[in-house]
């Protein structure tokens, strides 16, 4: 566990922050001192998440936002600055995924995932990066991807391609923006329980058991474990880590493909 004041005074914007990994990160960042801004497309889910955060003593702002809309991204940044005066951390967590054979994937299905994962990450990263560069403030960006970005993953061609693009973006911007004191890293969670991804990728007990059996440590991850790793990467403890991807998957990517038949 990181010290209770690790992110004291920091402001973190987390996309897709109303549930799953995003909410877990918001809760943990808040417990170690950060104020958080969580975004999502559902006002109802955002309100429920905000109540949970505030009950835990976390200072939270919610902003309905679709990462595919650059104008909404700019408005979110403006609202965060208006509320807190500065922003220090961006977590690009919003995602979309479903398992489908490549030959059965529609153009709309491809575009839906690529627009959220790849384009949405760029829109957010560009807006926040430009703000930090123009203002002369340092910043930290954390992109949430998956190990199949470099291994490939049967049944996830849309998501794998998009996340591979995000990994390339992470490393490219780490080099371009390092001189501006902007660090850009990624985290690659493996199969994690209690998330939207879990419901989409292993929707029944048999599928869940198949996934669990593929993890060398013999279990699924917990959202809090991903949040702990994420908090380290955005903190000053990781101040010399830039352009890296931390895999948190119990060794799963070293084994066989999860979704192969």
N, C-alpha and C positions, 0 to 999 in steps of 0.2 A: 504494500500500500504506500502511496505517495504521502508526504506530509500534508497536513490539513490546509496549509497556506500556499500550496504549490502554484495555484492559478489565481492567487489573491489579486484583485484589481483588474483581471483580464476580462474581456468580453468575447464570447464565442458565439458565432452564428453556425447553426447546424441545420442543414437541409434534410428533409425527411425526418424531422425531429419529434414527430408526434407519437411514435410507437417504435417498437423493436430496438435495434441497435442505436438509432438516433436518440431515442428517449433515454436509453441506458447511459449513453455518453453525456447527455444533458444533465442527468441526475448526478453522475459522478463528478463531472466538471464543476457543478455547483457545490458539491460537498467539499471540494478542495479550493473553493474561493471564487470561482468564476461567476459572472452574470451571463445568462444565456439567452439567445434569440433562437427560437425554433420555428421552422417553416414547414408548410405542408399544404395540400390542396383542400383538405377538409377542415372547415372551421369547427365543427363539432368535435373532431378528434384533437384538434389543437387546444380547444378549451378544456377538454378532459385531461390532456397532458399537462397543461399549465396548472390546473388545480393540484395535480399530483406533485408537481415540482414545488409549488409554493407551500404545500403541506410539509414538504421536506426542508423548508427554509431556503429554497433556491430562488434568487431573483430572476424572473423569467419574463420575456416579452414574446408574444406569438404574432406571427405575420403570415396570413394566407398568401401563398406564392406557388406558382408553377415554374419550375426551373427552366422550362422550355420557352419562357417568355422573357426576353432580355429587359423589357421595360419593368416588369414586376421584380426582377432581380435588382435593378437600379433603385426601385422604390424601397425594397427591403433594406438595402444598404443605407439609404437616407433615413429610414425610420430607426434603424439601430443607432446611427450617429446622433439623431435627435434625442433618443431616449438616454443613451449612455455617454455620448460625447466622443467615443472612439470605439474601434473594433480591432481586436488583436488576432483572432483565430477564425478561420473558415474551415468547416468540415463539410465536404461534398459527399453526403451520404444518400441523397435521394436516388432511387433506382427502380427498375422494373424488370421482371424476368418471368419466364414460364418455360416449361420443358416442351420442346416440339422438334420433330425431325426437320432437318434443313429443307428437304424437298416439299414439306407441308407448310412451311413458314410463309405467310403472306407478306406482300410488300408493306401493308399497313402494320403488321406485327413487327417486322424488322424496324420500320421507322419509329414506331412507338418506343421501343427499347433504346435504340441508338439516340433518339432525340433527348430522352431523359438522361441516360448514363453519360454519353459522350458530349453532346451539344450542351446539355444543361450544366455539366461540370465546367465546360469552357466558359459559358456565359457568366457563371458565378465567379470563377477564378479570374477572368478578365476584369470584371467590375471591381472586385476587391483588390486585385493586384494593382490596377491603375490608381485606385484611391491611395494605397500605401506609397506607391512611387511618387505620386503628385504631392502628397503631404509630408513625405520624408520619414514616415513612421515605419518601423519594422512590422512584419506580419508572419503568420504561420498558416500554411494550408495543408490539410490532410485529406487525401482522396481515398474513399473506400472502394476497393476493387475485389478481386477473387483470384485464387491461384490459377484457375483455368484461363486467365488472361495470357499466360505463357505456356501452359500445357495443352490448351484446347479442352473442350468439354462437350462430348456428344450430347445433343439435345439442347445446347445453349449457344448456338452459333451467333445469334444476335447479341447476346450479353457478353460472350467471350470476346467477340470482335470489338465491341464498344469499350469494354474494360481494358483490353490491350491498348486501345487508343488512349485511354486515361493514363495508363502506365507510361506510355511514351510521352504524353503531355507532362506528367509529373517530373520525369527526368530532364526533359528539355527545359522546362521553366526553372527547375532547380539550378541549372547552369546560367540561364539568362538572368534570373532575378536574384541570385545569391548576392551580387554586389549591392543590391538595394536592401539587404538585410531581410529578405523574404525567403523563408525555408519552405520547400514543397516536398512532402513525403506521401507515402501511401501505406495503407494497411490492408491485408488480404485475409479476412476472416474465413475460416472453414465452415463446416456445417454447425450452425448455432441454433439451439432450441429457442422456442418462445418468440419467434420473429415471423414477419410476413413471408420472408424467403423460405422459412421452414414449411409453411403451409403450402407454398407454391411448388416446392421442389420435392417434398416427400409428404404427399397429402393423406397417406394412410399408414397403418401400423407396419405393414409388410415393407413398404418403401423406406420407412424410418429405420427399421431394423437393418435393411441392406446398407443404408448410409452409415449407421453406427458401426457396423461390422467393418467398414472400410477405413475407420479411423484407428491408427495404431494404439492410441491410448484407451480405446474401447468405450468412448462415450462422446456425446455431443457437447459442444461448447456452451457456455452460458453468456448471455449478453454482457454481464458485468465484467467478464474476463476480457472481452473486446474493448470495453470502455476503459479498463485499467491500462491496456497497451496504448490505446489512442491518447489518453491523458499524458502518458510519458512522452510520446512523440511530439505533442504540441507544447510541452513544457520546456523550461530552460535546461532541464536535465539532459535533453536531447539536442542541445544547442549546436552541436557539431555534426548532427545527422541531417543530411540534405540529399534529396534525390533517391532515397532508399525506400524499399517496400518491406514491411515487417509482416511475415506470415504467422497467423495465429490460428492453427487448424489441427493441433494434436498430431501433426505429421501426415495428415491425410493426402496432401498433394504428392508425397513421395510414393504412395501406393497406387492402386488402380483407379481408373476413372469411375466417378460416382454414378453417372447416368448412362453408362454403356449397357447395352442389353446382351 
